Amino acid sequence: MKHLFILNAFAGKKSSVEELKAKIQQLDFDGECIIEETKGRGDATAIVRKYISNTQEFVRVYACGGDGTANEVMTGMVGYTNCALGVVPVGTGNDFVKSFDYSMDDFRDIEKMASGNTVTIDLLHCDGKYAMNSISAGYDCAVAKLAQKIKRFPFVTGPTAYKVAVVLCLFSKRKHTFVPYADGTQIKLPKGYKTQMMCVAGNGKFYGGGFKATPLADFKDGNIDFLSVPTVSLWQFAQLIAPFTKGEHIGHEKASFITHKKCKQLQFKDNKNIDIGFDGEIYNLKDPVITVVPQALSVIIPEKVKVTR
């Protein structure tokens, strides 16, 4: 068995990645240990395929970075059965691991990850691309794009970058004209609203740097957990933040404008291309169709449970 660690030196703070690399080098693994560092977008996918495509040996692949790094690693693993993905969250958003009943530190503990078991989860598919955690459109994509720029400033952490981007995009990125269709049926705007603010296709519960947007999502249920929010006023948005963060917005008396449902297929239509977020990575697509791929990926979970959400 091989243990392949893929480190994104540009995810989070460089000091965190260097500390992690030192810890990996100090441990005694059951099998060969390999460390590879990415230098640009797409590197993680290529590295994974290099190691798993021409061997029958089982490879435990650890994505050390944020959700974007994990997505790239997962993309390289799709279609192969001789591998499992471990997400070591040292990046910006780190939303994927929050849906599991473990603490963030458990996933950062290399010893626990190396000896952990695996579970099989669904994936979301759209336009030849995959997502483990969520696919989204609208305001949140604008936030993700801006957060990537902000986090490059000195002394700005990933969570801080997201919070700043959330505020700045409120004044320019709340109105979107795309129309969602769930299982072929148009999801109409609530009465009194004219545009969409954002839509989320959830596989996991958290996204956007810690918002529990789709609290009823389940990695194993074979469904898309769909959430739609129209363009609300700044006052309505302010009232929504607390319940949205805690996952209490569905059915909330002050959030009756939110649409939520389970579906197998979701499509966004517009007269122009739409920015679509795949686990926080943004692509510009025309009328994208999202589907579920059941039981498509083996994921490593830490050895010991710490926290229940």
Stockholm file with secondary structure:
# STOCKHOLM 1.0

chainA/1-309         MKHLFILNAFAGKKSSVEELKAKIQQLDFDGECIIEETKGRGDATAIVRKYISNTQEFVRVYACGGDGTANEVMTGMVGYTNCALGVVPVGTGNDFVKSFDYSMDDFRDIEKMASGNTVTIDLLHCDGKYAMNSISAGYDCAVAKLAQKIKRFPFVTGPTAYKVAVVLCLFSKRKHTFVPYADGTQIKLPKGYKTQMMCVAGNGKFYGGGFKATPLADFKDGNIDFLSVPTVSLWQFAQLIAPFTKGEHIGHEKASFITHKKCKQLQFKDNKNIDIGFDGEIYNLKDPVITVVPQALSVIIPEKVKVTR
#=GR chainA/1-309 SS CEEEEEEETTSSCHHHHHHHHHHHHHSCCSSEEEEEEECSTTHHHHHHHHHHTTCCSCEEEEEEESHHHHHHHHHHHTTCSSEEEEEEECSSCCCGGGGSSSCHHHHHCHHHHHTCCEEEEEEEEETTEEESSEEEEEHHHHHHHHHHHHTTSTTCCHHHHHHHHHHHHTTTSCCBCCEEEETTEECCCCTTCCSEEEEEEESSSCBTTTBCCCTTCCTTSSCEEEEEEECCCHHHHHHHHHHHHHTCCTTCTTCTTCEEEEESEEEEECSSCEEEEETTEEEEESSCEEEEEEEEEEEECCSSCCCCC
#=GC SS_cons         CEEEEEEETTSSCHHHHHHHHHHHHHSCCSSEEEEEEECSTTHHHHHHHHHHTTCCSCEEEEEEESHHHHHHHHHHHTTCSSEEEEEEECSSCCCGGGGSSSCHHHHHCHHHHHTCCEEEEEEEEETTEEESSEEEEEHHHHHHHHHHHHTTSTTCCHHHHHHHHHHHHTTTSCCBCCEEEETTEECCCCTTCCSEEEEEEESSSCBTTTBCCCTTCCTTSSCEEEEEEECCCHHHHHHHHHHHHHTCCTTCTTCTTCEEEEESEEEEECSSCEEEEETTEEEEESSCEEEEEEEEEEEECCSSCCCCC
//
